[in-house]
Amino acid sequence: MTSTIAPARTGGGYGLTHYIAMDFWRNLRNVGNSFFVIVLPTVLFLFFGASMEWSDEPVASATPAPGP
């Protein structure tokens, strides 16, 4: 009885970058998902973050409460 060694597989036709690109476009076609992931955070940042007068103030610590 003889056995032969099969050649190693090289991963097929599609790689990880192709999967990531296809998943990105699939999620982008979902309008409800795109609104909550892209549009809403951008609008909230522009409204509450960048347009306020205190937006240039540095943050001293991670907690909003004053220290002891």
HUPE-V372230 format. One record per residue. RES is the residue in one letter. OMEGA is omega in whole degrees, 0 to 359 (NA if undefined). D_FIRST is the distance of its C-alpha to the first C-alpha in Angstrom with 2 decimals. Layout:
res/omega/d_first
RES/OMEGA/D_FIRST
RES/OMEGA/D_FIRST
This chain:
res/omega/d_first
M/178/0.00
T/178/3.78
S/178/6.79
T/179/10.25
I/179/13.51
A/178/16.11
P/181/19.57
A/177/22.19
R/183/24.76
T/174/28.27
G/178/30.24
G/186/30.94
G/185/34.23
Y/179/36.81
G/182/37.66
L/180/39.90
T/177/43.03
H/178/42.52
Y/180/42.16
I/179/45.32
A/180/47.24
M/179/46.34
D/176/47.25
F/181/50.51
W/178/51.54
R/179/50.60
N/180/52.85
L/178/55.58
R/178/55.82
N/189/56.71
V/179/60.48
G/178/61.24
N/180/58.63
S/179/59.87
F/184/63.42
F/182/62.77
V/186/60.39
I/190/62.22
V/185/65.74
L/177/67.08
P/179/66.24
T/179/67.67
V/179/70.88
L/177/71.30
F/181/70.85
L/182/73.39
F/185/75.83
F/187/75.66
G/189/74.28
A/186/75.31
S/181/78.66
M/183/80.27
E/180/82.78
W/184/80.90
S/179/77.65
D/182/78.41
E/177/78.95
P/178/76.36
V/183/74.59
A/179/75.50
S/183/72.95
A/181/70.34
T/180/72.62
P/181/75.47
A/177/77.71
P/181/80.12
G/183/79.43
P/NA/81.30
